[in-house]
Amino acid sequence: MTRFSDVVYDPTAQTVTIGAGLIWDDVYAALDPLGVNVVGGRVPGVGVAGFTLGGGYSWLTNQYGLTIDTVQTFELVTPNGTAMNVTETSSPDLFFALKGGLNNFGIVTRFTLKTFPQTQVWGGLITYTADVLGQVNQATANFAANNTDPKAAIITTYNSILGLPGVSELIFYDAPTPPAGIFDEFMAIPSFTDNISTRSFSSFVQSLPVTSATRAVFNSISVTSYPLSFLQSIVNETTYWGENRPESVFFISYDVEPFLPSLFAHNTTPSAYPPDRTQGLFPLNIYYAWLSPESDQAVEDAIRTSAQTLQTQNQVAAGVVYPNYAIFDTPLVKLYGANLPRLQAIREVVDPENVMGLAGGFKL
């Protein structure tokens, strides 16, 4: 897929067509000089195709929705070898299915996305040590509850590295300078490192951390708010599993991603994910990384237990889970809810021989 690497901007239509073999870093670097941007991945190294087909939560989501809300056309090779452009008018069922339905309907080779004006941005990474976790919790809870500015976003990442707790705070504002007050609490907390600055969007993304691992697993629950008590539960889980981690686990992370409640309101066209747009959902991403295959089952058991503990202790309703964060054997109904029968019917028409069943990922 790496040969599908084109980035073609159409200033008249205000769209860009991008190859499915790209990572978002490539797209941002190409668009930066043009003063436009797309709703894409938030950290370096994320692939365009999987991210988009799973939904796509972005630094720009509060303003423009998920990545799938901005797709105009999918260039698709169906399981029988037919190449076609899928749009809302040409193939409404397939267009619906590809927006969150992952790789179940063929191979997408290009995406045409809406573009939006892009200035320089303000933000970067702040790291905090364990002694200020209480202050980080309070600042995060206050931001989640009180921020109404769609240009502002954070990810508070509670980490344990070989049993040592800390926080990576990712801060973003979609302008060269943020208004006073939005991030003041975070900036006032004594930090270990701080690289906040005004820079291009591409440079901002490149400044953010990425953890590479030979063995890693995601799990997730969806929430509608981040009260202080819930954040303390996340700290407790980070600390507990950091201290009681299965053998060869070297990194544990709980990523708190608050959005505005209106994040699903930017598009009224039905999509595979989310199945219900009446209430915004914020995905809590849980990530464990380890070295030895002998620890696989123990790690998977631990990350499941932790997610269940957070859901039970905090009485979190069992909402649908973001497909890109869901653990590998999540039941399909937990991803797609009432949309599942329609998706399965579309898959049967498009791929009656189940060719895409040979590919990895969640299978309809």
Contacts in CASP RR format, 6 or more apart in sequence:
PFRMAT RR
TARGET T0000
AUTHOR 0000-0000-0000
METHOD contacts of the structure
MODEL  1
MTRFSDVVYDPTAQTVTIGAGLIWDDVYAALDPLGVNVVGGRVPGVGVAG
FTLGGGYSWLTNQYGLTIDTVQTFELVTPNGTAMNVTETSSPDLFFALKG
GLNNFGIVTRFTLKTFPQTQVWGGLITYTADVLGQVNQATANFAANNTDP
KAAIITTYNSILGLPGVSELIFYDAPTPPAGIFDEFMAIPSFTDNISTRS
FSSFVQSLPVTSATRAVFNSISVTSYPLSFLQSIVNETTYWGENRPESVF
FISYDVEPFLPSLFAHNTTPSAYPPDRTQGLFPLNIYYAWLSPESDQAVE
DAIRTSAQTLQTQNQVAAGVVYPNYAIFDTPLVKLYGANLPRLQAIREVV
DPENVMGLAGGFKL
1 20 0 8 1.000
1 21 0 8 1.000
1 49 0 8 1.000
1 109 0 8 1.000
2 21 0 8 1.000
3 21 0 8 1.000
4 19 0 8 1.000
4 20 0 8 1.000
4 21 0 8 1.000
4 22 0 8 1.000
4 109 0 8 1.000
4 110 0 8 1.000
5 19 0 8 1.000
5 21 0 8 1.000
5 22 0 8 1.000
5 26 0 8 1.000
6 17 0 8 1.000
6 18 0 8 1.000
6 19 0 8 1.000
6 110 0 8 1.000
7 16 0 8 1.000
7 17 0 8 1.000
7 18 0 8 1.000
7 19 0 8 1.000
7 22 0 8 1.000
7 26 0 8 1.000
7 27 0 8 1.000
7 30 0 8 1.000
7 31 0 8 1.000
8 16 0 8 1.000
8 17 0 8 1.000
8 18 0 8 1.000
9 15 0 8 1.000
9 16 0 8 1.000
9 30 0 8 1.000
9 31 0 8 1.000
9 34 0 8 1.000
9 36 0 8 1.000
9 115 0 8 1.000
10 16 0 8 1.000
10 17 0 8 1.000
11 34 0 8 1.000
14 36 0 8 1.000
14 114 0 8 1.000
14 115 0 8 1.000
15 72 0 8 1.000
15 112 0 8 1.000
15 113 0 8 1.000
15 114 0 8 1.000
15 115 0 8 1.000
16 27 0 8 1.000
16 31 0 8 1.000
16 36 0 8 1.000
16 38 0 8 1.000
16 112 0 8 1.000
16 113 0 8 1.000
16 115 0 8 1.000
17 73 0 8 1.000
17 75 0 8 1.000
17 110 0 8 1.000
17 111 0 8 1.000
17 112 0 8 1.000
17 113 0 8 1.000
18 27 0 8 1.000
18 38 0 8 1.000
18 48 0 8 1.000
18 110 0 8 1.000
18 111 0 8 1.000
18 112 0 8 1.000
18 113 0 8 1.000
19 48 0 8 1.000
19 109 0 8 1.000
19 110 0 8 1.000
19 111 0 8 1.000
20 48 0 8 1.000
20 49 0 8 1.000
20 107 0 8 1.000
20 108 0 8 1.000
20 109 0 8 1.000
20 110 0 8 1.000
20 111 0 8 1.000
21 47 0 8 1.000
21 48 0 8 1.000
21 49 0 8 1.000
22 47 0 8 1.000
22 48 0 8 1.000
23 44 0 8 1.000
23 45 0 8 1.000
23 46 0 8 1.000
23 47 0 8 1.000
23 48 0 8 1.000
24 40 0 8 1.000
24 41 0 8 1.000
24 45 0 8 1.000
24 46 0 8 1.000
24 47 0 8 1.000
24 48 0 8 1.000
24 51 0 8 1.000
24 205 0 8 1.000
25 44 0 8 1.000
25 45 0 8 1.000
25 202 0 8 1.000
25 205 0 8 1.000
25 206 0 8 1.000
27 38 0 8 1.000
27 40 0 8 1.000
27 48 0 8 1.000
28 37 0 8 1.000
28 201 0 8 1.000
28 202 0 8 1.000
28 205 0 8 1.000
29 202 0 8 1.000
31 37 0 8 1.000
31 38 0 8 1.000
31 115 0 8 1.000
31 118 0 8 1.000
32 118 0 8 1.000
32 200 0 8 1.000
32 201 0 8 1.000
32 202 0 8 1.000
35 117 0 8 1.000
35 118 0 8 1.000
35 119 0 8 1.000
36 115 0 8 1.000
36 116 0 8 1.000
36 117 0 8 1.000
36 118 0 8 1.000
37 60 0 8 1.000
37 115 0 8 1.000
37 116 0 8 1.000
37 117 0 8 1.000
37 118 0 8 1.000
37 201 0 8 1.000
38 67 0 8 1.000
38 70 0 8 1.000
38 113 0 8 1.000
38 114 0 8 1.000
38 115 0 8 1.000
38 116 0 8 1.000
39 56 0 8 1.000
39 58 0 8 1.000
39 60 0 8 1.000
39 61 0 8 1.000
39 64 0 8 1.000
39 65 0 8 1.000
39 66 0 8 1.000
39 67 0 8 1.000
39 69 0 8 1.000
39 70 0 8 1.000
39 113 0 8 1.000
39 114 0 8 1.000
39 116 0 8 1.000
40 46 0 8 1.000
40 48 0 8 1.000
40 51 0 8 1.000
40 52 0 8 1.000
40 56 0 8 1.000
40 58 0 8 1.000
40 59 0 8 1.000
40 60 0 8 1.000
40 67 0 8 1.000
41 47 0 8 1.000
41 51 0 8 1.000
41 56 0 8 1.000
41 58 0 8 1.000
41 59 0 8 1.000
41 67 0 8 1.000
41 205 0 8 1.000
42 57 0 8 1.000
42 58 0 8 1.000
42 59 0 8 1.000
42 155 0 8 1.000
42 170 0 8 1.000
42 205 0 8 1.000
42 208 0 8 1.000
43 205 0 8 1.000
43 208 0 8 1.000
43 209 0 8 1.000
43 210 0 8 1.000
44 205 0 8 1.000
44 206 0 8 1.000
44 208 0 8 1.000
44 210 0 8 1.000
45 210 0 8 1.000
48 111 0 8 1.000
49 108 0 8 1.000
49 111 0 8 1.000
50 102 0 8 1.000
50 103 0 8 1.000
50 324 0 8 1.000
51 67 0 8 1.000
51 324 0 8 1.000
52 67 0 8 1.000
52 68 0 8 1.000
52 71 0 8 1.000
52 108 0 8 1.000
52 111 0 8 1.000
53 68 0 8 1.000
53 98 0 8 1.000
53 100 0 8 1.000
53 101 0 8 1.000
53 102 0 8 1.000
53 103 0 8 1.000
53 108 0 8 1.000
54 68 0 8 1.000
54 100 0 8 1.000
54 101 0 8 1.000
54 102 0 8 1.000
54 273 0 8 1.000
54 322 0 8 1.000
54 323 0 8 1.000
54 324 0 8 1.000
55 66 0 8 1.000
55 67 0 8 1.000
55 68 0 8 1.000
55 99 0 8 1.000
55 100 0 8 1.000
55 271 0 8 1.000
55 273 0 8 1.000
55 322 0 8 1.000
55 323 0 8 1.000
55 324 0 8 1.000
56 66 0 8 1.000
56 67 0 8 1.000
56 68 0 8 1.000
56 324 0 8 1.000
57 66 0 8 1.000
57 257 0 8 1.000
57 259 0 8 1.000
57 283 0 8 1.000
57 322 0 8 1.000
58 64 0 8 1.000
58 65 0 8 1.000
58 66 0 8 1.000
58 67 0 8 1.000
59 153 0 8 1.000
59 172 0 8 1.000
59 174 0 8 1.000
60 116 0 8 1.000
60 174 0 8 1.000
61 153 0 8 1.000
61 259 0 8 1.000
61 263 0 8 1.000
62 150 0 8 1.000
62 151 0 8 1.000
62 152 0 8 1.000
62 153 0 8 1.000
62 259 0 8 1.000
62 260 0 8 1.000
62 262 0 8 1.000
62 263 0 8 1.000
63 116 0 8 1.000
63 150 0 8 1.000
63 151 0 8 1.000
63 174 0 8 1.000
63 266 0 8 1.000
64 70 0 8 1.000
64 114 0 8 1.000
64 116 0 8 1.000
64 266 0 8 1.000
65 263 0 8 1.000
65 264 0 8 1.000
65 266 0 8 1.000
65 267 0 8 1.000
66 263 0 8 1.000
66 264 0 8 1.000
66 266 0 8 1.000
66 267 0 8 1.000
67 113 0 8 1.000
68 98 0 8 1.000
68 99 0 8 1.000
68 100 0 8 1.000
68 271 0 8 1.000
68 273 0 8 1.000
69 99 0 8 1.000
69 266 0 8 1.000
69 267 0 8 1.000
69 269 0 8 1.000
69 271 0 8 1.000
70 113 0 8 1.000
70 114 0 8 1.000
71 98 0 8 1.000
71 99 0 8 1.000
71 111 0 8 1.000
71 112 0 8 1.000
71 113 0 8 1.000
72 87 0 8 1.000
72 112 0 8 1.000
72 113 0 8 1.000
72 114 0 8 1.000
73 85 0 8 1.000
73 86 0 8 1.000
73 87 0 8 1.000
73 110 0 8 1.000
73 111 0 8 1.000
73 112 0 8 1.000
74 85 0 8 1.000
74 86 0 8 1.000
74 87 0 8 1.000
74 94 0 8 1.000
74 95 0 8 1.000
74 98 0 8 1.000
74 108 0 8 1.000
74 110 0 8 1.000
74 111 0 8 1.000
74 112 0 8 1.000
75 83 0 8 1.000
75 84 0 8 1.000
75 85 0 8 1.000
75 86 0 8 1.000
75 108 0 8 1.000
75 109 0 8 1.000
75 110 0 8 1.000
75 111 0 8 1.000
75 112 0 8 1.000
76 83 0 8 1.000
76 84 0 8 1.000
76 85 0 8 1.000
76 86 0 8 1.000
76 94 0 8 1.000
76 98 0 8 1.000
76 105 0 8 1.000
76 106 0 8 1.000
76 107 0 8 1.000
76 108 0 8 1.000
76 109 0 8 1.000
77 83 0 8 1.000
77 106 0 8 1.000
77 107 0 8 1.000
77 108 0 8 1.000
77 109 0 8 1.000
78 84 0 8 1.000
78 105 0 8 1.000
78 106 0 8 1.000
78 350 0 8 1.000
78 351 0 8 1.000
79 105 0 8 1.000
79 106 0 8 1.000
79 350 0 8 1.000
79 351 0 8 1.000
79 353 0 8 1.000
79 355 0 8 1.000
79 356 0 8 1.000
80 355 0 8 1.000
83 109 0 8 1.000
84 90 0 8 1.000
84 91 0 8 1.000
86 94 0 8 1.000
86 95 0 8 1.000
86 98 0 8 1.000
87 95 0 8 1.000
88 95 0 8 1.000
88 269 0 8 1.000
93 342 0 8 1.000
93 346 0 8 1.000
93 349 0 8 1.000
94 105 0 8 1.000
94 346 0 8 1.000
94 350 0 8 1.000
95 269 0 8 1.000
96 269 0 8 1.000
96 270 0 8 1.000
96 271 0 8 1.000
96 272 0 8 1.000
96 342 0 8 1.000
96 346 0 8 1.000
97 104 0 8 1.000
97 105 0 8 1.000
97 272 0 8 1.000
97 342 0 8 1.000
97 343 0 8 1.000
97 346 0 8 1.000
97 347 0 8 1.000
97 350 0 8 1.000
98 105 0 8 1.000
98 108 0 8 1.000
98 272 0 8 1.000
99 269 0 8 1.000
99 271 0 8 1.000
99 272 0 8 1.000
99 273 0 8 1.000
100 271 0 8 1.000
100 272 0 8 1.000
100 273 0 8 1.000
100 323 0 8 1.000
101 272 0 8 1.000
101 273 0 8 1.000
101 323 0 8 1.000
101 336 0 8 1.000
101 343 0 8 1.000
101 364 0 8 1.000
102 323 0 8 1.000
102 361 0 8 1.000
102 362 0 8 1.000
103 356 0 8 1.000
103 359 0 8 1.000
103 360 0 8 1.000
103 361 0 8 1.000
104 343 0 8 1.000
104 347 0 8 1.000
104 351 0 8 1.000
104 356 0 8 1.000
104 357 0 8 1.000
104 362 0 8 1.000
104 363 0 8 1.000
104 364 0 8 1.000
105 346 0 8 1.000
105 347 0 8 1.000
105 350 0 8 1.000
105 351 0 8 1.000
105 356 0 8 1.000
106 350 0 8 1.000
106 351 0 8 1.000
106 355 0 8 1.000
106 356 0 8 1.000
118 201 0 8 1.000
119 174 0 8 1.000
119 175 0 8 1.000
119 176 0 8 1.000
120 175 0 8 1.000
120 176 0 8 1.000
120 198 0 8 1.000
120 199 0 8 1.000
120 200 0 8 1.000
120 201 0 8 1.000
121 172 0 8 1.000
121 173 0 8 1.000
121 174 0 8 1.000
121 175 0 8 1.000
121 176 0 8 1.000
121 198 0 8 1.000
121 199 0 8 1.000
121 200 0 8 1.000
121 201 0 8 1.000
121 204 0 8 1.000
122 172 0 8 1.000
122 173 0 8 1.000
122 175 0 8 1.000
122 176 0 8 1.000
122 177 0 8 1.000
122 178 0 8 1.000
122 196 0 8 1.000
122 197 0 8 1.000
122 198 0 8 1.000
122 199 0 8 1.000
123 171 0 8 1.000
123 172 0 8 1.000
123 173 0 8 1.000
123 196 0 8 1.000
123 197 0 8 1.000
123 198 0 8 1.000
123 199 0 8 1.000
123 204 0 8 1.000
124 170 0 8 1.000
124 171 0 8 1.000
124 172 0 8 1.000
124 195 0 8 1.000
124 196 0 8 1.000
124 197 0 8 1.000
124 204 0 8 1.000
124 207 0 8 1.000
124 208 0 8 1.000
125 168 0 8 1.000
125 169 0 8 1.000
125 170 0 8 1.000
125 171 0 8 1.000
125 193 0 8 1.000
125 194 0 8 1.000
125 195 0 8 1.000
125 196 0 8 1.000
125 207 0 8 1.000
125 208 0 8 1.000
125 209 0 8 1.000
126 168 0 8 1.000
126 169 0 8 1.000
126 171 0 8 1.000
126 186 0 8 1.000
126 187 0 8 1.000
126 189 0 8 1.000
126 191 0 8 1.000
126 193 0 8 1.000
126 194 0 8 1.000
126 195 0 8 1.000
126 196 0 8 1.000
127 166 0 8 1.000
127 167 0 8 1.000
127 168 0 8 1.000
127 169 0 8 1.000
127 191 0 8 1.000
127 192 0 8 1.000
127 193 0 8 1.000
127 194 0 8 1.000
128 135 0 8 1.000
128 136 0 8 1.000
128 166 0 8 1.000
128 167 0 8 1.000
128 169 0 8 1.000
128 189 0 8 1.000
128 190 0 8 1.000
128 191 0 8 1.000
128 192 0 8 1.000
129 166 0 8 1.000
129 192 0 8 1.000
130 164 0 8 1.000
130 165 0 8 1.000
130 166 0 8 1.000
132 189 0 8 1.000
132 190 0 8 1.000
133 158 0 8 1.000
133 165 0 8 1.000
133 166 0 8 1.000
133 167 0 8 1.000
133 235 0 8 1.000
134 235 0 8 1.000
135 185 0 8 1.000
135 189 0 8 1.000
136 156 0 8 1.000
136 167 0 8 1.000
136 169 0 8 1.000
136 186 0 8 1.000
136 189 0 8 1.000
137 228 0 8 1.000
137 231 0 8 1.000
137 232 0 8 1.000
137 235 0 8 1.000
138 185 0 8 1.000
138 228 0 8 1.000
139 185 0 8 1.000
139 186 0 8 1.000
139 189 0 8 1.000
140 154 0 8 1.000
140 156 0 8 1.000
140 226 0 8 1.000
140 231 0 8 1.000
140 256 0 8 1.000
140 258 0 8 1.000
141 226 0 8 1.000
141 227 0 8 1.000
141 228 0 8 1.000
141 231 0 8 1.000
142 185 0 8 1.000
143 152 0 8 1.000
143 154 0 8 1.000
143 182 0 8 1.000
143 183 0 8 1.000
143 185 0 8 1.000
143 186 0 8 1.000
143 258 0 8 1.000
144 225 0 8 1.000
144 226 0 8 1.000
144 256 0 8 1.000
144 258 0 8 1.000
145 225 0 8 1.000
145 226 0 8 1.000
145 227 0 8 1.000
147 182 0 8 1.000
147 258 0 8 1.000
147 260 0 8 1.000
148 260 0 8 1.000
149 179 0 8 1.000
149 182 0 8 1.000
150 260 0 8 1.000
151 173 0 8 1.000
151 174 0 8 1.000
151 175 0 8 1.000
151 178 0 8 1.000
152 172 0 8 1.000
152 173 0 8 1.000
152 174 0 8 1.000
152 178 0 8 1.000
152 182 0 8 1.000
152 183 0 8 1.000
153 172 0 8 1.000
153 173 0 8 1.000
153 259 0 8 1.000
154 169 0 8 1.000
154 170 0 8 1.000
154 171 0 8 1.000
154 172 0 8 1.000
154 183 0 8 1.000
154 186 0 8 1.000
154 258 0 8 1.000
155 169 0 8 1.000
155 170 0 8 1.000
155 255 0 8 1.000
155 256 0 8 1.000
155 257 0 8 1.000
156 167 0 8 1.000
156 169 0 8 1.000
156 170 0 8 1.000
156 231 0 8 1.000
156 255 0 8 1.000
156 256 0 8 1.000
157 167 0 8 1.000
157 168 0 8 1.000
157 169 0 8 1.000
157 170 0 8 1.000
157 253 0 8 1.000
157 254 0 8 1.000
157 255 0 8 1.000
157 256 0 8 1.000
158 165 0 8 1.000
158 166 0 8 1.000
158 167 0 8 1.000
158 234 0 8 1.000
158 235 0 8 1.000
158 238 0 8 1.000
158 253 0 8 1.000
158 254 0 8 1.000
158 255 0 8 1.000
158 256 0 8 1.000
159 165 0 8 1.000
159 166 0 8 1.000
159 167 0 8 1.000
159 168 0 8 1.000
159 238 0 8 1.000
159 251 0 8 1.000
159 252 0 8 1.000
159 253 0 8 1.000
159 254 0 8 1.000
160 166 0 8 1.000
160 238 0 8 1.000
160 239 0 8 1.000
160 241 0 8 1.000
160 242 0 8 1.000
160 245 0 8 1.000
160 251 0 8 1.000
160 252 0 8 1.000
160 253 0 8 1.000
161 250 0 8 1.000
161 251 0 8 1.000
162 250 0 8 1.000
162 251 0 8 1.000
163 242 0 8 1.000
163 243 0 8 1.000
163 245 0 8 1.000
163 252 0 8 1.000
165 235 0 8 1.000
165 238 0 8 1.000
165 239 0 8 1.000
165 242 0 8 1.000
168 209 0 8 1.000
169 186 0 8 1.000
170 208 0 8 1.000
171 183 0 8 1.000
171 186 0 8 1.000
171 196 0 8 1.000
172 204 0 8 1.000
173 182 0 8 1.000
173 183 0 8 1.000
176 198 0 8 1.000
177 198 0 8 1.000
187 196 0 8 1.000
195 207 0 8 1.000
199 207 0 8 1.000
211 251 0 8 1.000
211 253 0 8 1.000
211 287 0 8 1.000
211 289 0 8 1.000
213 250 0 8 1.000
213 251 0 8 1.000
213 289 0 8 1.000
213 290 0 8 1.000
213 291 0 8 1.000
214 291 0 8 1.000
215 289 0 8 1.000
215 290 0 8 1.000
215 291 0 8 1.000
215 292 0 8 1.000
215 293 0 8 1.000
215 295 0 8 1.000
215 296 0 8 1.000
215 299 0 8 1.000
216 287 0 8 1.000
216 288 0 8 1.000
216 289 0 8 1.000
216 290 0 8 1.000
217 287 0 8 1.000
217 288 0 8 1.000
217 299 0 8 1.000
217 300 0 8 1.000
217 303 0 8 1.000
217 327 0 8 1.000
217 328 0 8 1.000
218 285 0 8 1.000
218 286 0 8 1.000
218 287 0 8 1.000
218 324 0 8 1.000
218 325 0 8 1.000
218 326 0 8 1.000
218 327 0 8 1.000
219 286 0 8 1.000
219 303 0 8 1.000
219 304 0 8 1.000
219 306 0 8 1.000
219 307 0 8 1.000
219 325 0 8 1.000
219 326 0 8 1.000
219 327 0 8 1.000
220 283 0 8 1.000
220 284 0 8 1.000
220 285 0 8 1.000
220 286 0 8 1.000
220 307 0 8 1.000
220 321 0 8 1.000
220 322 0 8 1.000
220 325 0 8 1.000
220 326 0 8 1.000
220 327 0 8 1.000
221 283 0 8 1.000
221 284 0 8 1.000
221 307 0 8 1.000
221 310 0 8 1.000
221 311 0 8 1.000
221 316 0 8 1.000
221 321 0 8 1.000
222 281 0 8 1.000
222 282 0 8 1.000
222 283 0 8 1.000
222 284 0 8 1.000
222 316 0 8 1.000
222 319 0 8 1.000
222 320 0 8 1.000
222 321 0 8 1.000
222 322 0 8 1.000
223 230 0 8 1.000
223 281 0 8 1.000
223 282 0 8 1.000
223 284 0 8 1.000
223 316 0 8 1.000
224 261 0 8 1.000
224 279 0 8 1.000
224 280 0 8 1.000
224 281 0 8 1.000
224 282 0 8 1.000
224 317 0 8 1.000
225 282 0 8 1.000
226 256 0 8 1.000
226 258 0 8 1.000
226 282 0 8 1.000
229 314 0 8 1.000
230 310 0 8 1.000
230 314 0 8 1.000
230 316 0 8 1.000
231 256 0 8 1.000
233 309 0 8 1.000
233 310 0 8 1.000
233 313 0 8 1.000
233 314 0 8 1.000
234 254 0 8 1.000
234 256 0 8 1.000
234 284 0 8 1.000
234 310 0 8 1.000
237 254 0 8 1.000
237 306 0 8 1.000
237 309 0 8 1.000
237 310 0 8 1.000
238 252 0 8 1.000
238 254 0 8 1.000
241 252 0 8 1.000
241 288 0 8 1.000
241 302 0 8 1.000
241 306 0 8 1.000
242 249 0 8 1.000
242 252 0 8 1.000
245 252 0 8 1.000
245 288 0 8 1.000
245 302 0 8 1.000
246 290 0 8 1.000
246 295 0 8 1.000
246 298 0 8 1.000
246 299 0 8 1.000
246 302 0 8 1.000
247 290 0 8 1.000
247 292 0 8 1.000
247 294 0 8 1.000
247 295 0 8 1.000
247 298 0 8 1.000
248 290 0 8 1.000
248 291 0 8 1.000
248 292 0 8 1.000
248 294 0 8 1.000
248 295 0 8 1.000
249 288 0 8 1.000
249 289 0 8 1.000
249 290 0 8 1.000
249 295 0 8 1.000
249 299 0 8 1.000
249 302 0 8 1.000
250 289 0 8 1.000
250 290 0 8 1.000
250 291 0 8 1.000
251 287 0 8 1.000
251 288 0 8 1.000
251 289 0 8 1.000
252 287 0 8 1.000
252 288 0 8 1.000
252 289 0 8 1.000
253 285 0 8 1.000
253 286 0 8 1.000
253 287 0 8 1.000
253 288 0 8 1.000
254 284 0 8 1.000
254 285 0 8 1.000
254 286 0 8 1.000
254 287 0 8 1.000
255 284 0 8 1.000
255 285 0 8 1.000
255 286 0 8 1.000
255 287 0 8 1.000
256 284 0 8 1.000
257 282 0 8 1.000
257 283 0 8 1.000
257 284 0 8 1.000
257 285 0 8 1.000
258 282 0 8 1.000
259 280 0 8 1.000
259 282 0 8 1.000
261 279 0 8 1.000
261 280 0 8 1.000
262 280 0 8 1.000
263 280 0 8 1.000
264 274 0 8 1.000
264 277 0 8 1.000
264 278 0 8 1.000
264 279 0 8 1.000
264 280 0 8 1.000
264 281 0 8 1.000
265 277 0 8 1.000
267 277 0 8 1.000
268 277 0 8 1.000
270 339 0 8 1.000
272 336 0 8 1.000
272 339 0 8 1.000
272 343 0 8 1.000
273 320 0 8 1.000
273 322 0 8 1.000
273 323 0 8 1.000
273 335 0 8 1.000
273 336 0 8 1.000
273 339 0 8 1.000
274 280 0 8 1.000
274 281 0 8 1.000
274 320 0 8 1.000
275 320 0 8 1.000
275 336 0 8 1.000
275 337 0 8 1.000
275 338 0 8 1.000
275 339 0 8 1.000
276 320 0 8 1.000
276 338 0 8 1.000
281 319 0 8 1.000
281 320 0 8 1.000
281 322 0 8 1.000
283 321 0 8 1.000
283 322 0 8 1.000
283 325 0 8 1.000
284 310 0 8 1.000
285 325 0 8 1.000
286 303 0 8 1.000
286 306 0 8 1.000
286 307 0 8 1.000
288 299 0 8 1.000
288 302 0 8 1.000
288 303 0 8 1.000
290 299 0 8 1.000
300 327 0 8 1.000
303 327 0 8 1.000
304 327 0 8 1.000
307 327 0 8 1.000
310 316 0 8 1.000
311 318 0 8 1.000
318 334 0 8 1.000
319 334 0 8 1.000
320 334 0 8 1.000
320 335 0 8 1.000
320 336 0 8 1.000
320 337 0 8 1.000
321 330 0 8 1.000
321 334 0 8 1.000
321 335 0 8 1.000
323 335 0 8 1.000
323 362 0 8 1.000
326 334 0 8 1.000
326 335 0 8 1.000
326 362 0 8 1.000
328 361 0 8 1.000
330 362 0 8 1.000
332 340 0 8 1.000
332 362 0 8 1.000
332 364 0 8 1.000
333 340 0 8 1.000
335 362 0 8 1.000
336 343 0 8 1.000
340 364 0 8 1.000
343 364 0 8 1.000
344 364 0 8 1.000
347 356 0 8 1.000
347 364 0 8 1.000
351 357 0 8 1.000
356 363 0 8 1.000
357 363 0 8 1.000
END
